[in-house]
Amino acid sequence: MIWAVVAALVGGTLLLAGVPKAGDHEGLLRVVRGYRLLPAVVERVVARMLPATEIAVGALLVLGVAGRVAAAAAAVLFLGFFVGLTVNLARGRRELDCGCFAFGDRDAAPRIGWFHSVRAGGFAALSIALALTGPPGIGVLEQAAALALAALVLVAGLAVAQLRAVVHVGRRPVDEHLTNASVELRAVATVSRYGA
């Protein structure tokens, strides 16, 4: 059952990554070009094929179909993500959109970090382990339980990611606002005291 849970986690992650990308080809092409690793022709092919590939491989893993082949395909995807992220981080290029689960608008200032690279490497390692071990023969009930457990873990991961985007440990969001307001008040006080 562990194989099925891990396969469902990896597959669910690919589904969560692929579905939002499917509707925005131009946004994905912009993200792929931002990595500056591929020739222009290959960038366009990757931008066209990536969402469908992520969705197909993810669905196969979640359903437990073509286990070794789907896991090997997931390993190739995650290794590609790992290499792209690591090469850009090693070059000192942090100001680019990861494109992992969706992508920001043109006005956003996205950043990648080593967390993104390590996460992709971890999923690559899990996928390789799945491909090497192969799926065990489990029943429908065990497969359903594995899917439920994987869904629970994915939902918890999404909740943590959403909280991380809002809550900054050691800093309150109001601090930044109050700092800006304090600077403005001092500037106004200085002008009223010495100016006009």
Salt bridges, closest charged atoms under 4 A:
GLU43 OE1 - ARG33 NE 3.52
GLU54 OE2 - LYS21 NZ 3.01
GLU95 OE2 - ARG111 NH1 2.38
ASP175 OD1 - ARG172 NH2 3.18
GLU176 OE1 - ARG171 NH1 3.87
